[in-house]
Amino acid sequence: MTDVSQLAVHVNRGPNTAPRGSEEFCRTYAQQTAVSRIEAARNGNGGGANGFDRLRAEQEGDRAYERCRSGRTN
């Protein structure tokens, strides 16, 4: 499961430069997806992300990882 507790601090916010389809690429892709979900939650409710927002971000990150490993990143 994607750990989002400190994700926004550690995620690569620039382009994903790892070779497409590699473990590193998919891990970064998943982290970037989860962070996007957390940031959207912060912007939507005027405050910090709550437990439900974090759970949804983890789930979306996990799905993004699985999509990436199967060759689908869009």
Backbone as CSV, one residue per row, in Angstrom:
resi,resn,N_x,N_y,N_z,CA_x,CA_y,CA_z,C_x,C_y,C_z
1,MET,0.850,-1.184,0.000,0.000,0.000,0.000,0.893,1.244,0.000
2,THR,0.501,2.242,-0.726,1.233,3.498,-0.796,1.109,4.231,0.529
3,ASP,2.234,4.550,1.168,2.212,5.275,2.441,2.201,6.767,2.149
4,VAL,1.096,7.432,2.496,0.954,8.851,2.186,1.238,9.747,3.385
5,SER,1.661,9.182,4.508,1.820,9.990,5.717,2.808,11.138,5.525
6,GLN,3.906,10.911,4.867,4.891,11.958,4.612,5.164,12.109,3.123
7,LEU,4.270,11.611,2.319,4.491,11.527,0.886,4.735,12.866,0.218
8,ALA,3.963,13.869,0.570,4.078,15.165,-0.103,5.464,15.759,0.069
9,VAL,6.142,15.407,1.141,7.475,15.942,1.399,8.521,15.232,0.549
10,HIS,8.328,13.935,0.293,9.372,13.117,-0.310,9.171,12.781,-1.783
11,VAL,8.024,13.070,-2.317,7.759,12.655,-3.689,8.504,13.534,-4.692
12,ASN,8.898,12.919,-5.789,9.538,13.629,-6.891,8.459,14.444,-7.600
13,ARG,8.545,15.755,-7.537,7.525,16.605,-8.155,7.869,16.961,-9.600
14,GLY,9.049,16.626,-10.033,9.429,16.897,-11.409,9.028,15.739,-12.307
15,PRO,9.526,15.746,-13.521,9.201,14.656,-14.436,9.763,13.329,-13.922
16,ASN,9.087,12.272,-14.231,9.514,10.934,-13.835,10.575,10.489,-14.832
17,THR,11.829,10.497,-14.417,12.940,10.233,-15.332,13.388,8.775,-15.343
18,ALA,12.785,7.944,-14.511,13.134,6.515,-14.513,12.659,5.896,-15.830
19,PRO,13.277,4.817,-16.244,12.833,4.165,-17.482,11.362,3.736,-17.381
20,ARG,10.576,4.122,-18.368,9.131,3.820,-18.366,8.909,2.316,-18.194
21,GLY,8.012,1.976,-17.273,7.686,0.579,-17.008,8.544,-0.071,-15.938
22,SER,9.618,0.602,-15.526,10.484,0.034,-14.487,9.813,0.141,-13.119
23,GLU,10.308,-0.628,-12.167,9.796,-0.576,-10.792,9.874,0.847,-10.247
24,GLU,11.005,1.501,-10.452,11.184,2.875,-9.957,10.186,3.837,-10.612
25,PHE,9.999,3.710,-11.917,9.046,4.566,-12.617,7.647,4.386,-12.043
26,CYS,7.225,3.144,-11.877,5.867,2.868,-11.388,5.692,3.315,-9.947
27,ARG,6.717,3.158,-9.133,6.639,3.619,-7.743,6.481,5.141,-7.706
28,THR,7.266,5.849,-8.507,7.161,7.311,-8.560,5.805,7.733,-9.114
29,TYR,5.345,7.062,-10.154,4.029,7.344,-10.745,2.933,7.187,-9.690
30,ALA,2.997,6.134,-8.902,2.010,5.890,-7.847,2.078,6.977,-6.779
31,GLN,3.281,7.352,-6.389,3.441,8.400,-5.376,2.902,9.731,-5.882
32,GLN,3.208,10.066,-7.126,2.714,11.323,-7.687,1.188,11.326,-7.765
33,THR,0.600,10.188,-8.089,-0.858,10.075,-8.137,-1.458,10.288,-6.756
34,ALA,-0.873,9.655,-5.741,-1.376,9.791,-4.371,-1.252,11.226,-3.877
35,VAL,-0.129,11.863,-4.158,0.066,13.252,-3.728,-0.944,14.167,-4.413
36,SER,-1.214,13.928,-5.683,-2.214,14.741,-6.385,-3.570,14.630,-5.704
37,ARG,-3.912,13.425,-5.262,-5.201,13.215,-4.572,-5.225,13.960,-3.239
38,ILE,-4.132,13.912,-2.481,-4.046,14.616,-1.192,-4.155,16.118,-1.422
39,GLU,-3.437,16.629,-2.419,-3.479,18.068,-2.694,-4.874,18.498,-3.127
40,ALA,-5.558,17.675,-3.906,-6.926,17.997,-4.319,-7.848,18.036,-3.106
41,ALA,-7.650,17.140,-2.168,-8.475,17.118,-0.952,-8.219,18.365,-0.108
42,ARG,-6.965,18.766,-0.016,-6.629,19.971,0.755,-7.289,21.195,0.144
43,ASN,-7.244,21.280,-1.171,-7.824,22.437,-1.855,-9.341,22.429,-1.780
44,GLY,-9.931,21.257,-1.729,-11.372,21.154,-1.756,-12.055,21.437,-0.438
45,ASN,-11.380,21.155,0.685,-12.064,21.335,1.962,-11.483,22.472,2.799
46,GLY,-10.539,23.199,2.257,-10.005,24.366,2.954,-9.076,24.058,4.106
47,GLY,-8.797,22.814,4.347,-7.916,22.445,5.450,-7.016,21.307,5.036
48,GLY,-6.534,20.595,6.020,-5.675,19.460,5.745,-6.485,18.244,5.327
49,ALA,-5.784,17.267,4.811,-6.438,16.023,4.416,-6.797,15.229,5.664
50,ASN,-7.976,14.623,5.663,-8.385,13.811,6.805,-8.064,12.337,6.531
51,GLY,-8.431,11.479,7.461,-8.134,10.056,7.327,-8.749,9.431,6.088
52,PHE,-9.972,9.828,5.771,-10.624,9.301,4.575,-9.873,9.737,3.322
53,ASP,-9.457,11.007,3.285,-8.693,11.511,2.136,-7.395,10.730,1.974
54,ARG,-6.736,10.450,3.090,-5.478,9.694,3.037,-5.715,8.268,2.537
55,LEU,-6.781,7.646,3.007,-7.109,6.295,2.555,-7.378,6.289,1.052
56,ARG,-8.159,7.241,0.577,-8.444,7.339,-0.860,-7.154,7.560,-1.656
57,ALA,-6.266,8.395,-1.139,-4.994,8.649,-1.826,-4.162,7.372,-1.902
58,GLU,-4.117,6.614,-0.805,-3.386,5.345,-0.810,-3.981,4.393,-1.847
59,GLN,-5.298,4.306,-1.877,-5.963,3.418,-2.831,-5.691,3.846,-4.269
60,GLU,-5.764,5.135,-4.529,-5.498,5.626,-5.889,-4.040,5.397,-6.278
61,GLY,-3.131,5.588,-5.325,-1.722,5.311,-5.583,-1.487,3.844,-5.902
62,ASP,-2.137,2.961,-5.140,-2.002,1.526,-5.385,-2.544,1.141,-6.760
63,ARG,-3.690,1.699,-7.128,-4.258,1.416,-8.454,-3.344,1.947,-9.563
64,ALA,-2.769,3.121,-9.339,-1.852,3.693,-10.332,-0.628,2.795,-10.508
65,TYR,-0.125,2.259,-9.407,1.030,1.365,-9.471,0.685,0.123,-10.301
66,GLU,-0.460,-0.480,-10.012,-0.871,-1.681,-10.742,-1.093,-1.380,-12.224
67,ARG,-1.707,-0.238,-12.533,-1.885,0.160,-13.941,-0.531,0.291,-14.621
68,CYS,0.383,0.943,-13.947,1.710,1.175,-14.516,2.428,-0.146,-14.783
69,ARG,2.370,-1.054,-13.823,3.059,-2.335,-13.984,2.457,-3.153,-15.126
70,SER,1.189,-2.888,-15.445,0.564,-3.598,-16.569,0.737,-2.832,-17.886
71,GLY,1.477,-1.701,-17.837,1.786,-0.959,-19.052,0.858,0.191,-19.365
72,ARG,-0.047,0.536,-18.435,-1.005,1.622,-18.680,-0.713,2.779,-17.732
73,THR,-0.294,3.909,-18.274,-0.002,5.081,-17.433,-0.829,6.295,-17.815
74,ASN,-1.856,6.115,-18.578,-2.717,7.253,-18.932,-4.168,6.908,-18.756
